[in-house]
Amino acid sequence: MPQHAAMGRAQQPRRVLPAPAQRPPVPAVPDPPVSTRQNMVAAACSACRKQKTKCSGDRPACSRCIQRNSECHYTTKPGETEGQALRRGFKDIQRKRTAHEELFDLLRNLPDPEADHVWHEIRDGMDATSLLNYLKTGNLLLQMAVAPETRFRYELPYRTEMPEYYLGDNPYMDSMIYGAASLYSKDERPKIAGRTATGRADKRASNGYQDVYLKPFHAAEVIDPRLTDAKISSWTSVCKDDMLMRRLLSVFLRCEYHFTSAFQKDYFLDDLVANRKQFCSSLLVNVVLAYACVCFSSFPDRAEYWNPKALVYRFIVEAKRIWELESHEPKITTIQAGIVFNVFHNLCGLDEIGQPYRIRAIDLAHEMQIFDSTIGGRSYKMQRSMAFLSWTLYNWETLVGFSFMFTPLLKEPPNWALPDPAQDGNWYGEIWLKYPLTNTLSPSYFGNVFRAKSCFRIIMNEFCCTAYSEGSQVTVDKAYELLNKLKHWYHSLPGPLQPKTIVLPAHLQLHIYYHHLILTIFEPLMSTQTRQEPSPQQVVAESKKHLQTLIRLYYLRHGYDAMDLFIVIPLMLAGSDCIEAINDQTPAAELELLRSTLILVVQGLYSQRRNHYLAEALFRVIRGRMRPSELSLLKNTMKIDESEWEEKSSMVQEVRSSWPVSVVKKKEELDSLILTNLVESYGNLNVEGSPNAQTT
């Protein structure tokens, strides 16, 4: 019974509660209009608008077009409505109409040569607006910007006047470049009257080439008709902008071609325009354009050879790809490309990686027998091209051996004759310059520079073979023998390259390397006793004085902003000398002179670091070796972006360079002067001073 009672209780129905009273439904509060509009699309794509379907508005392709795998195209800009797009299009049409009318008026009024240039740009496909902007903001603003940069553009940092120490018994202080610049004060003129060319400068400046003495070199433009017609995009897959690449080539010919001259300019440009492959190739074009990118100041990332977004990176990667395919082929252009590759890696601080390109170029040259002028069966043009290239290879190999302290692979000069530029200037190919606000073309005297450089490198090669060969050294007698040869070369220089008339960077570099070689020969002999005159101490003191004068003259006329790989070498040489000479016992007058040179050097390296990474490494080394007192002066003298220093407190890329940055006086000092080792010690930036900085 109890069990049945329990089952009965379990089966009782569940108690049902009454349902709640029915209430009218509460209407939902609608979202504010703003949130609804946020979900609306400003403008549909063309496909959705045509089909009259809802468009998601996603860019670059809406969801419907992605689903249908069809092309998605918008006639509006992001966030722009159809009405706004129509109004913008109407304004664009008005602007284009105005641009075409203005361009037509410009063509009607321009001189014939300039109108022809504009016509060529139109035929090359440049639109009216871009062409008009180029003509108006390019040429006009260039002239306006350069006009003030004539006589008072650059001032020496720290001490604006030329130090008294350099004024007396100095052929470079009697030069046109210094006299025409007039960068010394009126109070200083009576003091140096009769010792400089100030009075004669105004008379001689009346000739046709006075602009070279009155305006910086980077203001000039290379004039070559072939550059206006070259279809460079047919030689490279990296870029299709022919106008940009023409400008790159023009800047390269102005900045860096004079010193390396890896190829004969005229033969290269002839084949570039004619699309011939005897003296031009895709390999050579790409590597030259990579080098040209670091010369182009409009590229803010031009020194970032490792940056995939930078044009310099894309050109050099393409050039390396072609090199892998063609480096086994003995061709003129492959040898020339090998030289440019080597130079490019040097300016990146990667000379250890660049050496195989130089060695391969020499191997190919031997395979083609370009150094032998007696072989027949070569065309007249091929003979001249081989002769030019053989001297280029010899000159570059000698300079590399001198810079890195080894015996050059090419120990004998080529047996091709070097013609007199006055008799056969076409052998060299002149580079003509046009300065703003003038219709006169100025020659760069490239033939004179190339011939004088080649003769100088014969003496430099002899020194390298004596100094760096196994079991050999430069004796006192050999040093004076080399000095006599150098002085004969110096006094035999042609008119445009004499100390009184030098002006362009390539001219100044010839004289800078002349004194650099003398210092390298005689500094290790400073403690040697000899009866020969002048003594090694006098020779060294005179060459240091003249070299430091030349780097000042370079800055006064041209500044240090424009790309110049080969100015950083004498700057580093002078800066290292100053750091070694500055200590707590240095007399006050000498200390001021050394500081003025040191701060000028640091400013030069700081400016050049925007162009190439080698200067970045050298700047860090020289700054890291400075005492806190000189660092404080540097900070107060230069406009240094401290935030940039903080962002780049350590080196972005590794430096792999075996270059000794100053004259090696003893062999046991070599390792301490190698750039890679110096960067490891002094590479970290610190505005306030470095624990590694010199304190003595």
C-alpha positions as CSV (number, residue, x, y, z in Angstrom):
1,M,0.0,0.0,0.0
2,P,2.6,2.5,0.8
3,Q,4.3,1.6,-2.5
4,H,1.0,2.2,-4.4
5,A,0.5,5.5,-2.5
6,A,3.9,6.7,-3.5
7,M,3.3,5.8,-7.2
8,G,0.0,7.6,-7.0
9,R,1.6,10.7,-5.7
10,A,4.2,10.5,-8.5
11,Q,1.5,10.3,-11.1
12,Q,-0.3,13.4,-10.0
13,P,-0.5,16.0,-12.7
14,R,1.9,18.9,-12.7
15,R,0.5,22.1,-11.3
16,V,-0.2,24.6,-14.1
17,L,0.2,28.3,-13.4
18,P,-2.0,30.8,-15.1
19,A,-0.6,32.5,-18.2
20,P,0.5,36.1,-17.7
21,A,-1.8,38.8,-18.9
22,Q,-1.4,39.7,-22.6
23,R,0.4,42.9,-23.1
24,P,0.6,44.9,-26.4
25,P,4.0,44.4,-28.1
26,V,6.5,47.2,-27.5
27,P,7.6,48.5,-30.9
28,A,11.4,48.4,-31.4
29,V,13.2,51.7,-31.3
30,P,14.6,52.3,-34.8
31,D,18.3,52.9,-35.1
32,P,19.3,56.5,-35.6
33,P,19.7,57.6,-39.2
34,V,23.4,58.1,-38.7
35,S,24.1,54.4,-38.0
36,T,22.0,53.4,-41.0
37,R,24.0,55.8,-43.3
38,Q,27.2,54.3,-42.0
39,N,26.3,51.0,-43.6
40,M,25.6,52.7,-46.9
41,V,28.2,52.6,-49.7
42,A,29.2,56.0,-51.0
43,A,29.4,54.6,-54.6
44,A,29.0,51.3,-56.2
45,C,31.5,49.7,-58.7
46,S,30.7,49.9,-62.4
47,A,29.6,46.2,-62.6
48,C,27.2,46.4,-59.7
49,R,25.8,49.8,-60.9
50,K,25.2,48.3,-64.4
51,Q,23.4,45.2,-62.9
52,K,21.6,47.4,-60.4
53,T,22.6,45.1,-57.5
54,K,23.8,46.0,-54.1
55,C,27.6,46.6,-53.9
56,S,29.7,46.0,-50.8
57,G,32.0,48.9,-51.8
58,D,35.1,47.0,-50.8
59,R,38.3,48.0,-52.6
60,P,40.2,47.1,-54.7
61,A,37.3,44.6,-55.5
62,C,33.8,44.3,-54.0
63,S,32.5,40.9,-52.7
64,R,30.1,40.4,-55.6
65,C,32.9,40.8,-58.2
66,I,35.2,38.5,-56.3
67,Q,32.4,35.9,-56.1
68,R,31.8,36.2,-59.9
69,N,35.5,36.3,-60.6
70,S,35.0,39.5,-62.7
71,E,37.0,42.7,-63.0
72,C,35.9,45.3,-60.4
73,H,36.3,48.9,-61.5
74,Y,35.4,52.1,-59.6
75,T,34.9,55.5,-61.3
76,T,35.1,57.2,-57.9
77,K,37.8,57.7,-55.4
78,P,37.5,56.1,-51.9
79,G,34.8,57.8,-49.9
80,E,33.7,59.9,-52.9
81,T,30.1,59.9,-54.2
82,E,29.0,59.8,-57.8
83,G,28.1,63.5,-57.7
84,Q,31.5,64.4,-56.3
85,A,33.2,62.2,-58.9
86,L,31.3,64.0,-61.7
87,R,32.3,67.4,-60.4
88,R,35.9,66.3,-60.0
89,G,35.9,65.0,-63.6
90,F,34.5,68.3,-64.9
91,K,37.2,70.2,-63.1
92,D,39.9,67.8,-64.5
93,I,38.6,68.4,-68.0
94,Q,38.7,72.2,-67.5
95,R,42.3,71.8,-66.1
96,K,43.4,69.6,-69.0
97,R,41.9,72.1,-71.5
98,T,43.8,74.9,-69.8
99,A,47.0,72.8,-69.8
100,H,46.7,72.1,-73.5
101,E,46.1,75.7,-74.3
102,E,49.0,76.8,-72.1
103,L,51.3,74.2,-73.7
104,F,50.2,75.3,-77.2
105,D,51.1,79.0,-76.3
106,L,54.4,77.8,-74.8
107,L,55.3,75.9,-78.0
108,R,54.4,78.9,-80.1
109,N,56.8,81.2,-78.1
110,L,59.7,79.0,-77.1
111,P,63.0,79.1,-79.0
112,D,63.4,76.5,-81.7
113,P,65.8,74.1,-79.8
114,E,63.6,74.1,-76.7
115,A,60.4,73.7,-78.7
116,D,62.0,70.7,-80.4
117,H,62.8,69.2,-77.0
118,V,59.2,69.7,-75.9
119,W,58.0,68.1,-79.1
120,H,60.2,65.0,-78.5
121,E,58.7,64.6,-75.0
122,I,55.2,64.8,-76.4
123,R,56.0,62.1,-79.0
124,D,57.4,60.0,-76.2
125,G,54.0,59.9,-74.6
126,M,54.3,62.5,-71.8
127,D,50.9,64.0,-71.0
128,A,50.3,67.8,-71.2
129,T,50.0,68.4,-67.5
130,S,53.1,66.5,-66.5
131,L,55.1,68.2,-69.3
132,L,53.9,71.6,-68.3
133,N,54.8,71.0,-64.7
134,Y,58.2,69.7,-65.7
135,L,58.8,72.9,-67.8
136,K,57.5,75.3,-65.2
137,T,58.6,73.7,-61.9
138,G,61.6,71.9,-63.3
139,N,63.7,74.3,-65.4
140,L,62.3,77.5,-63.9
141,L,62.7,76.5,-60.2
142,L,66.1,75.0,-60.9
143,Q,67.3,78.4,-62.3
144,M,65.7,80.3,-59.4
145,A,67.2,77.9,-56.9
146,V,70.7,78.0,-58.3
147,A,70.9,81.8,-59.1
148,P,71.8,82.6,-55.5
149,E,74.3,79.8,-55.4
150,T,77.0,81.7,-57.2
151,R,79.5,83.6,-55.1
152,F,78.3,83.4,-51.5
153,R,76.5,80.1,-51.4
154,Y,78.7,78.0,-49.2
155,E,80.5,79.0,-46.1
156,L,83.0,77.0,-44.1
157,P,81.6,75.7,-40.9
158,Y,83.0,76.6,-37.5
159,R,85.4,79.2,-38.9
160,T,84.0,80.8,-42.0
161,E,87.3,82.4,-43.2
162,M,90.1,80.6,-44.8
163,P,92.7,79.9,-42.1
164,E,95.8,82.1,-42.3
165,Y,98.0,78.9,-42.3
166,Y,96.9,78.1,-45.9
167,L,97.3,81.5,-47.4
168,G,101.1,81.7,-47.9
169,D,103.2,79.7,-50.3
170,N,100.3,77.8,-51.6
171,P,99.6,77.5,-55.4
172,Y,95.9,76.6,-54.8
173,M,95.3,79.9,-53.0
174,D,96.2,81.6,-56.3
175,S,93.6,79.6,-58.1
176,M,90.6,80.9,-60.1
177,I,88.2,78.9,-58.1
178,Y,89.2,80.7,-54.9
179,G,89.5,84.1,-56.5
180,A,86.2,83.9,-58.3
181,A,84.3,82.7,-55.2
182,S,85.3,85.8,-53.1
183,L,84.4,84.0,-50.0
184,Y,86.8,85.9,-47.7
185,S,85.8,89.1,-45.9
186,K,86.8,92.6,-47.0
187,D,89.1,92.9,-44.0
188,E,91.0,89.8,-45.1
189,R,91.6,91.1,-48.7
190,P,94.5,93.5,-47.9
191,K,96.1,90.8,-45.9
192,I,96.3,88.4,-48.9
193,A,96.6,91.0,-51.7
194,G,99.1,89.9,-54.2
195,R,98.9,86.3,-53.1
196,T,95.7,85.3,-54.8
197,A,94.0,85.7,-58.2
198,T,91.2,87.9,-57.0
199,G,92.1,90.8,-59.3
200,R,92.7,88.6,-62.3
201,A,89.5,86.5,-61.7
202,D,87.1,89.2,-62.9
203,K,89.1,89.7,-66.1
204,R,89.4,86.1,-66.9
205,A,85.8,85.4,-65.9
206,S,84.8,87.3,-69.0
207,N,85.6,84.2,-71.2
208,G,82.9,81.8,-72.3
209,Y,83.3,79.4,-69.4
210,Q,83.0,81.7,-66.4
211,D,80.0,79.9,-65.1
212,V,82.1,76.9,-64.0
213,Y,83.9,79.2,-61.5
214,L,80.8,81.0,-60.3
215,K,78.2,78.2,-59.9
216,P,78.3,74.8,-58.1
217,F,78.8,71.8,-60.3
218,H,75.6,70.1,-59.3
219,A,73.7,73.0,-60.8
220,A,74.9,72.1,-64.3
221,E,73.1,69.7,-66.7
222,V,74.8,67.3,-69.1
223,I,73.8,68.2,-72.6
224,D,73.7,65.3,-75.1
225,P,71.1,65.0,-77.8
226,R,71.0,61.2,-77.5
227,L,69.6,61.4,-74.0
228,T,66.5,63.1,-75.3
229,D,65.7,60.2,-77.7
230,A,66.9,57.2,-75.7
231,K,64.2,54.5,-75.2
232,I,65.9,53.1,-72.1
233,S,62.8,51.0,-71.1
234,S,63.6,48.6,-73.9
235,W,66.8,47.7,-72.0
236,T,65.3,47.0,-68.6
237,S,62.2,45.4,-67.1
238,V,62.6,47.3,-63.8
239,C,61.1,50.7,-64.9
240,K,59.1,52.0,-67.8
241,D,59.6,55.7,-67.1
242,D,62.0,56.8,-69.9
243,M,62.1,60.4,-68.8
244,L,63.2,59.4,-65.3
245,M,65.8,57.0,-66.6
246,R,67.2,59.7,-68.9
247,R,67.6,62.0,-66.0
248,L,69.3,59.2,-64.0
249,L,71.8,58.7,-66.8
250,S,72.4,62.4,-67.1
251,V,73.1,62.8,-63.4
252,F,75.4,59.7,-63.5
253,L,77.4,61.2,-66.4
254,R,77.8,64.5,-64.4
255,C,78.6,63.0,-61.0
256,E,80.5,59.7,-61.2
257,Y,81.4,59.0,-64.8
258,H,84.5,61.3,-64.8
259,F,86.4,59.2,-62.2
260,T,85.4,55.6,-63.1
261,S,84.6,56.0,-66.8
262,A,83.9,52.2,-67.1
263,F,82.7,52.6,-70.7
264,Q,83.2,55.0,-73.6
265,K,80.2,57.3,-73.3
266,D,79.7,57.9,-77.0
267,Y,79.7,54.3,-78.1
268,F,77.4,53.4,-75.2
269,L,74.9,56.1,-76.0
270,D,75.0,55.4,-79.7
271,D,74.1,51.8,-79.2
272,L,71.6,52.6,-76.5
273,V,69.6,54.8,-78.8
274,A,70.0,52.5,-81.9
275,N,69.1,49.4,-79.9
276,R,72.4,47.7,-80.9
277,K,74.2,45.3,-78.5
278,Q,77.9,45.7,-79.4
279,F,78.6,48.5,-76.8
280,C,75.4,48.4,-74.8
281,S,73.6,45.6,-73.0
282,S,70.7,45.1,-70.5
283,L,73.3,44.0,-68.0
284,L,75.3,47.2,-68.4
285,V,72.2,49.4,-68.5
286,N,70.8,48.0,-65.3
287,V,74.0,48.2,-63.2
288,V,74.6,51.7,-64.4
289,L,71.1,52.8,-63.5
290,A,71.6,51.3,-60.1
291,Y,74.7,53.4,-59.6
292,A,72.8,56.4,-61.0
293,C,70.1,56.0,-58.4
294,V,72.5,56.9,-55.6
295,C,73.4,60.1,-57.5
296,F,69.8,61.2,-57.9
297,S,69.0,63.5,-55.0
298,S,65.2,63.3,-55.5
299,F,65.3,59.7,-54.2
300,P,65.2,59.9,-50.3
301,D,66.0,56.2,-50.0
302,R,68.9,56.3,-52.6
303,A,71.5,55.0,-50.0
304,E,69.3,52.0,-49.0
305,Y,70.6,49.4,-51.4
306,W,69.0,46.7,-49.2
307,N,65.4,48.2,-49.4
308,P,63.2,46.3,-51.8
309,K,61.0,49.4,-52.3
310,A,64.0,51.5,-53.4
311,L,64.7,51.7,-57.2
312,V,68.4,51.2,-56.6
313,Y,67.6,47.8,-55.1
314,R,65.4,46.7,-58.0
315,F,68.0,47.7,-60.6
316,I,70.9,46.0,-58.8
317,V,68.9,42.8,-58.3
318,E,68.0,42.7,-62.0
319,A,71.7,43.4,-62.9
320,K,72.9,40.5,-60.7
321,R,70.3,38.2,-62.2
322,I,71.6,38.9,-65.7
323,W,75.2,38.7,-64.5
324,E,74.6,35.1,-63.3
325,L,73.5,34.3,-66.9
326,E,76.1,36.2,-68.8
327,S,79.3,36.5,-66.7
328,H,80.9,33.6,-68.6
329,E,80.6,35.4,-71.9
330,P,83.6,37.4,-73.0
331,K,82.0,40.6,-74.1
332,I,83.0,44.3,-73.8
333,T,79.8,45.1,-72.0
334,T,80.2,42.3,-69.4
335,I,83.7,43.6,-68.6
336,Q,82.4,47.1,-68.2
337,A,79.6,45.9,-66.0
338,G,82.1,44.1,-63.8
339,I,83.9,47.3,-63.1
340,V,80.6,49.1,-62.2
341,F,79.6,46.3,-60.0
342,N,82.9,46.6,-58.1
343,V,82.5,50.3,-57.6
344,F,78.9,49.9,-56.5
345,H,79.8,47.4,-53.8
346,N,82.5,49.7,-52.6
347,L,80.1,52.6,-52.1
348,C,77.9,50.2,-50.1
349,G,80.7,49.3,-47.8
350,L,80.8,45.8,-49.2
351,D,84.1,45.8,-51.1
352,E,84.8,42.2,-49.9
353,I,81.7,41.1,-51.9
354,G,82.5,43.3,-54.8
355,Q,86.1,42.0,-55.5
356,P,85.0,38.9,-57.5
357,Y,83.3,41.2,-60.1
358,R,86.6,43.0,-60.6
359,I,88.6,39.8,-60.9
360,R,86.1,38.3,-63.3
361,A,86.3,41.4,-65.5
362,I,90.0,41.2,-65.7
363,D,89.8,37.5,-66.6
364,L,87.4,38.2,-69.4
365,A,89.6,41.0,-70.6
366,H,92.6,38.6,-70.9
367,E,90.4,36.1,-72.6
368,M,89.4,38.8,-75.2
369,Q,93.0,40.0,-75.4
370,I,92.0,43.6,-75.1
371,F,95.4,44.6,-73.8
372,D,97.1,43.5,-77.0
373,S,96.9,46.2,-79.7
374,T,98.7,44.0,-82.3
375,I,95.9,41.5,-83.0
376,G,94.2,42.1,-86.3
377,G,90.7,41.5,-87.6
378,R,89.1,44.1,-85.3
379,S,87.0,47.0,-86.6
380,Y,88.2,50.5,-86.2
381,K,85.5,51.2,-83.6
382,M,86.2,48.0,-81.7
383,Q,89.9,48.8,-81.6
384,R,89.2,52.2,-80.0
385,S,86.7,50.8,-77.6
386,M,89.2,48.1,-76.5
387,A,91.9,50.7,-76.1
388,F,89.7,52.8,-73.9
389,L,88.5,49.9,-71.8
390,S,92.1,48.5,-71.3
391,W,93.2,51.9,-69.8
392,T,90.0,52.0,-67.7
393,L,90.7,48.5,-66.3
394,Y,94.3,49.4,-65.6
395,N,93.4,52.7,-63.9
396,W,90.7,51.1,-61.7
397,E,92.8,48.0,-60.8
398,T,95.7,50.3,-59.8
399,L,93.4,52.5,-57.6
400,V,91.9,49.4,-55.9
401,G,95.4,48.0,-55.2
402,F,96.5,51.4,-53.8
403,S,93.4,51.7,-51.6
404,F,93.4,48.2,-50.2
405,M,97.2,47.8,-50.1
406,F,97.9,44.9,-52.5
407,T,99.8,44.4,-55.7
408,P,97.6,45.1,-58.7
409,L,96.7,42.2,-61.0
410,L,97.7,44.4,-63.9
411,K,101.3,45.5,-63.4
412,E,102.1,46.9,-66.8
413,P,100.2,49.7,-68.6
414,P,98.4,48.8,-71.8
415,N,100.3,49.1,-75.0
416,W,97.5,51.2,-76.6
417,A,98.6,54.7,-77.1
418,L,96.8,57.5,-75.3
419,P,96.0,60.2,-78.0
420,D,96.3,63.9,-77.3
421,P,92.8,65.2,-76.5
422,A,93.5,68.3,-78.6
423,Q,94.2,66.1,-81.7
424,D,91.7,63.3,-81.2
425,G,89.1,64.4,-78.6
426,N,86.6,61.9,-80.0
427,W,88.7,59.0,-78.7
428,Y,87.7,60.1,-75.2
429,G,84.3,61.7,-75.8
430,E,83.6,65.1,-74.2
431,I,80.9,65.8,-71.7
432,W,79.3,69.2,-72.2
433,L,77.7,71.1,-69.4
434,K,75.0,73.8,-69.3
435,Y,74.7,76.0,-66.3
436,P,71.4,77.8,-65.4
437,L,70.8,81.3,-66.8
438,T,73.2,80.9,-69.6
439,N,73.1,79.6,-73.2
440,T,76.8,78.7,-73.3
441,L,78.0,75.1,-73.1
442,S,81.0,74.5,-70.9
443,P,83.4,71.5,-71.5
444,S,84.4,69.3,-68.6
445,Y,87.8,68.6,-70.3
446,F,87.1,64.9,-69.9
447,G,89.8,63.9,-72.3
448,N,92.5,65.8,-70.4
449,V,91.3,64.3,-67.1
450,F,91.4,60.7,-68.5
451,R,94.8,61.1,-70.0
452,A,96.3,62.8,-67.0
453,K,94.7,60.2,-64.7
454,S,96.1,57.4,-66.7
455,C,99.7,58.8,-66.6
456,F,99.3,59.3,-62.9
457,R,98.2,55.7,-62.3
458,I,101.3,54.4,-64.0
459,I,103.3,56.0,-61.2
460,M,100.8,54.8,-58.6
461,N,101.0,51.3,-60.0
462,E,104.8,51.4,-59.7
463,F,104.5,52.3,-56.0
464,C,102.0,49.5,-55.3
465,C,104.2,46.9,-56.9
466,T,107.2,48.1,-54.8
467,A,105.4,48.6,-51.5
468,Y,103.0,45.7,-51.5
469,S,104.9,42.9,-53.2
470,E,106.2,40.0,-51.1
471,G,109.7,40.9,-49.6
472,S,109.7,44.4,-51.1
473,Q,109.5,47.8,-49.6
474,V,109.9,51.5,-50.5
475,T,113.3,52.7,-49.6
476,V,114.3,56.4,-49.2
477,D,115.9,56.5,-52.6
478,K,112.9,54.9,-54.2
479,A,110.6,57.3,-52.5
480,Y,112.5,60.3,-53.9
481,E,112.5,58.7,-57.3
482,L,108.8,58.4,-57.2
483,L,108.5,62.0,-56.0
484,N,110.5,63.3,-58.9
485,K,108.2,61.4,-61.3
486,L,105.1,62.8,-59.6
487,K,106.5,66.4,-59.7
488,H,107.2,66.0,-63.4
489,W,103.6,64.8,-63.9
490,Y,102.3,67.7,-61.9
491,H,104.2,70.3,-63.8
492,S,103.3,68.8,-67.1
493,L,99.5,69.0,-66.6
494,P,97.5,70.6,-69.4
495,G,96.2,74.1,-69.0
496,P,92.7,73.3,-67.7
497,L,94.2,71.0,-65.0
498,Q,96.8,73.4,-63.6
499,P,96.4,74.6,-60.0
500,K,95.3,78.0,-61.1
501,T,92.5,76.8,-63.4
502,I,91.1,73.6,-61.8
503,V,87.5,73.9,-60.8
504,L,85.3,70.8,-61.4
505,P,85.3,67.9,-58.9
506,A,87.2,65.6,-61.3
507,H,90.0,68.3,-61.6
508,L,90.2,68.7,-57.8
509,Q,90.3,65.0,-57.3
510,L,93.3,64.6,-59.5
511,H,95.3,67.0,-57.3
512,I,93.9,65.5,-54.1
513,Y,95.1,62.0,-55.1
514,Y,98.5,63.4,-56.1
515,H,99.0,64.6,-52.5
516,H,97.4,61.5,-51.1
517,L,100.0,59.3,-52.9
518,I,102.8,61.5,-51.7
519,L,101.6,61.2,-48.1
520,T,101.4,57.4,-48.5
521,I,104.9,57.2,-49.8
522,F,106.6,59.5,-47.2
523,E,104.6,59.2,-44.0
524,P,106.2,55.8,-43.1
525,L,109.6,57.5,-43.7
526,M,109.0,60.3,-41.2
527,S,111.6,59.0,-38.7
528,T,114.2,58.1,-41.4
529,Q,117.3,60.2,-41.5
530,T,118.3,61.5,-44.9
531,R,120.3,64.3,-46.5
532,Q,118.0,64.6,-49.4
533,E,115.9,67.8,-49.7
534,P,113.2,68.5,-48.9
535,S,113.1,66.2,-46.0
536,P,110.3,63.6,-45.6
537,Q,108.9,65.8,-42.8
538,Q,108.8,68.8,-45.1
539,V,107.3,66.8,-47.9
540,V,104.5,65.4,-45.6
541,A,103.8,68.9,-44.1
542,E,103.5,70.5,-47.5
543,S,101.2,67.8,-49.0
544,K,98.9,67.8,-45.9
545,K,98.6,71.6,-46.2
546,H,97.8,71.4,-49.9
547,L,95.3,68.5,-49.5
548,Q,93.4,70.3,-46.8
549,T,93.3,73.4,-48.9
550,L,91.8,71.4,-51.8
551,I,89.0,69.9,-49.7
552,R,88.2,73.4,-48.5
553,L,88.1,74.8,-52.1
554,Y,85.9,71.9,-53.1
555,Y,83.4,72.7,-50.4
556,L,83.5,76.5,-51.1
557,R,82.5,76.1,-54.7
558,H,80.5,72.8,-54.8
559,G,79.5,71.9,-51.3
560,Y,79.4,68.3,-50.2
561,D,75.7,67.5,-50.8
562,A,75.9,66.1,-54.3
563,M,77.0,62.5,-54.8
564,D,80.8,62.0,-55.0
565,L,82.1,58.7,-53.9
566,F,85.7,59.7,-54.2
567,I,85.6,62.8,-52.0
568,V,84.9,60.8,-48.8
569,I,88.4,59.2,-49.1
570,P,90.4,62.4,-48.7
571,L,87.9,63.6,-46.1
572,M,88.5,60.5,-44.0
573,L,92.2,60.9,-44.5
574,A,92.2,64.5,-43.3
575,G,89.8,63.7,-40.4
576,S,91.9,60.8,-39.1
577,D,95.0,63.1,-39.1
578,C,93.1,65.7,-37.1
579,I,91.9,63.2,-34.5
580,E,95.4,61.8,-34.1
581,A,96.9,65.3,-33.7
582,I,94.3,66.6,-31.2
583,N,95.2,66.1,-27.5
584,D,95.3,68.0,-24.3
585,Q,98.8,69.4,-25.1
586,T,97.9,70.8,-28.5
587,P,98.6,74.5,-28.7
588,A,95.5,76.7,-28.9
589,A,96.2,78.1,-32.4
590,E,96.9,74.6,-33.8
591,L,93.9,73.2,-32.0
592,E,91.6,75.7,-33.7
593,L,93.0,74.9,-37.1
594,L,92.6,71.1,-36.5
595,R,89.0,71.6,-35.3
596,S,88.1,73.7,-38.3
597,T,89.3,70.8,-40.6
598,L,87.7,68.1,-38.5
599,I,84.3,69.7,-38.4
600,L,84.4,70.3,-42.1
601,V,85.2,66.6,-42.6
602,V,82.4,65.5,-40.4
603,Q,79.9,67.8,-42.2
604,G,81.1,66.3,-45.5
605,L,80.6,62.7,-44.4
606,Y,77.2,63.6,-42.8
607,S,76.0,65.1,-46.1
608,Q,77.4,62.2,-48.2
609,R,75.7,59.6,-46.0
610,R,72.4,60.4,-47.7
611,N,73.9,59.2,-51.0
612,H,75.7,56.0,-50.0
613,Y,76.2,53.7,-47.1
614,L,80.0,53.9,-47.1
615,A,79.8,57.5,-45.9
616,E,77.4,56.4,-43.2
617,A,80.0,54.0,-41.8
618,L,82.8,56.6,-42.1
619,F,80.7,59.2,-40.4
620,R,80.0,56.9,-37.5
621,V,83.7,56.0,-37.1
622,I,85.0,59.6,-37.2
623,R,82.3,60.8,-34.8
624,G,82.9,57.9,-32.5
625,R,86.6,58.8,-32.3
626,M,86.0,62.4,-31.4
627,R,86.6,63.8,-27.9
628,P,83.5,65.1,-26.0
629,S,84.8,68.7,-26.4
630,E,84.9,68.4,-30.2
631,L,81.5,66.6,-30.2
632,S,80.0,69.5,-28.4
633,L,81.4,72.0,-31.0
634,L,80.1,69.7,-33.7
635,K,76.6,69.7,-32.2
636,N,76.6,73.5,-31.9
637,T,78.0,74.0,-35.4
638,M,76.0,71.6,-37.5
639,K,72.2,71.2,-37.9
640,I,72.0,67.6,-36.8
641,D,68.7,65.7,-36.5
642,E,69.1,64.1,-33.1
643,S,65.9,62.1,-33.6
644,E,67.4,60.5,-36.7
645,W,70.5,59.6,-34.7
646,E,68.3,57.9,-32.0
647,E,66.4,56.0,-34.7
648,K,69.7,54.8,-36.2
649,S,71.6,54.2,-33.0
650,S,73.2,51.1,-34.6
651,M,74.2,50.2,-38.1
652,V,71.3,49.1,-40.2
653,Q,73.4,46.9,-42.4
654,E,76.7,45.1,-41.9
655,V,79.9,46.6,-43.3
656,R,82.3,44.2,-44.9
657,S,85.2,46.3,-45.9
658,S,89.0,45.7,-45.7
659,W,89.8,49.3,-46.6
660,P,92.3,51.0,-44.2
661,V,90.8,54.5,-43.7
662,S,94.1,56.3,-43.2
663,V,97.7,56.1,-44.2
664,V,99.3,52.9,-42.7
665,K,102.7,53.9,-41.3
666,K,103.5,50.5,-39.8
667,K,102.3,47.1,-40.9
668,E,101.3,46.2,-37.3
669,E,98.8,49.1,-37.4
670,L,96.9,47.8,-40.4
671,D,94.2,45.8,-38.5
672,S,93.3,48.7,-36.3
673,L,92.7,50.9,-39.4
674,I,90.5,48.5,-41.3
675,L,87.0,49.9,-41.7
676,T,85.1,46.8,-40.6
677,N,87.1,46.7,-37.3
678,L,86.6,50.5,-36.8
679,V,82.8,50.2,-37.3
680,E,82.7,47.4,-34.7
681,S,84.4,49.8,-32.2
682,Y,82.8,53.1,-33.1
683,G,79.7,52.3,-35.1
684,N,77.0,53.1,-32.5
685,L,75.7,56.7,-32.6
686,N,75.5,58.8,-29.4
687,V,74.8,62.5,-29.6
688,E,76.2,63.3,-26.2
689,G,79.4,61.3,-26.6
690,S,80.4,57.7,-26.7
691,P,82.3,55.6,-24.2
692,N,84.5,54.5,-27.0
693,A,85.3,58.1,-28.0
694,Q,88.8,59.4,-27.6
695,T,89.5,61.1,-24.3
696,T,93.2,61.9,-24.8
